[in-house]
Amino acid sequence: MAAAINGYHQAYPLSEVELALLYDLILARLVQTVLLTDFRLEETLNPPAFLTGLRAETMETVEMIMGLDGAAVTRAFHSACRQ
């Protein structure tokens, strides 16, 4: 993930504040994906099959990221961007 952050940073430099918020923003976006997928599964008469798989995969990612030390991840982001 740090390499992707570095690549983005090379094209669109991230500020200190943005780097500090990035871990939480990534996690929030993944949770939003789960919630929107749940909504679509509930509200769509014949939901596409990929939604069930998407939800499971996204939840695995959420759980994995929540198990990380957010401060350590943020330090890795800073290091990747050399800030």
Secondary structure, 3 states (H helix, E strand, C coil): CHHHHHHHHHHCCCCHHHHHHHHHHHHHHHHHHHHHHHHHHHHCCCCCCHHHHHHHHHHHHHHHHHCCCHHHHHHHHHHHCCC
